[in-house]
Amino acid sequence: GALAQACAREASGGGAKAARPPVLVFASSVEVYGEGAGAKGQGIFSDENTEPSPVSRTGVLEYAFELQLRDLRRQHPALRTVVLRLHGLFGAHLNTGVRGAP
């Protein structure tokens, strides 16, 4: 996306020189691991080295963006990126005992 491109330009010296290149953090999810790995899943992956195999629209889009970031970083080695693959921390699937406002 445009933000990733702007960060790459900044890291490559195309923008104002900063003491440290920007870090682009992308909040992905375990949906990139595929069926059973999401919020309702049983944790079919063992660690971050498990090969992604997304099946949901969310997982496919998140993984596609992760791959774009990887390619962008290859083109701009000074660009620092972090991808967080978060587990479902909120949503209707969780039974927290907290009820919504009436």
N, C-alpha and C positions, 0 to 999 in steps of 0.2 A: 503494500500500500504506500500511499504518499508519505506517511510518517516514517516508515522504514527507509524510504529513499532519502528523506531529509536527514535522518540520522546517519546514513551512509555518507552523504555529502559532507556533513559536519565532521565525521570521523576521518574522512580523507583529506581534510583541510580545505574543503570547498566553502566553508562558512567561516565565521570568526574563529580564530584559534582559541581553543579552550585548554586549560591545564591538563584536563583528562578528556578523552573522547566520551561521548554520551553512551549510556547503556540502554539498550532497548529491551524491555522486559515484556514478554508475551505470556498472558495467563491462558494456557490451554487447559485441557482436562484429560482424565483417564479414558475418555470416550475414544481417543485415538487408538486404544488397544483393542477395541472391538466389542463384540457381544459378551455380556457378562462382566465387563470391566467398569461399567458406569456406576452411577449411584445405587442402582438396584442389584448390581452384580456381586459376586462372591470373591472378587479379587483374583482373577485368573492370571494376572501377570505377577512375576516374582520380583522384578526390579526395573530400573530405568533402562536396562539393556534389552528388555523384551521387545521384540519386533512389533511395531504398530500394524494394526490391521483393522482400520475403522470401517464400520458398517452404517452408522447413523449419519444423517446429514451434518450434524454438529461435529462429529468426529472427523468426517471427511474434510470439512472446511478448516477445522483447526489443524489437521495434519498438513493440508495443502499450504497453509500459511507458515507452518514450521519449516517446510521444505523451501519455501520462498526465502525465509530468513537465512537458512543455511546457504542457499545460493548467493544471496546478497553479501553474506559475510565472506564467502570465497572471493567475491569481486572486490570487496573492501575489507582487507584484513584488520584494519584498525578499528572497525566497528565491533563493539562488544554487545553480545546478545545473551539473554537468559530466557529459557523456556520453562515455565512451571506447569507441570501436568497435575493439576489439582483434582482431588476426589470431590464428589458432590458434597458440599458443605452446607447447602441449604436447599429448600424446595419441598414440594408437597409429599415427596416420598419418605421424608424423615418423620419419625414419631417423636417429637420433642416434648409433647405435653403442653406446649404453649399454644393458646388459642388466639386467633386473630380478633381484631376489634369487631364489635357487632355492627 
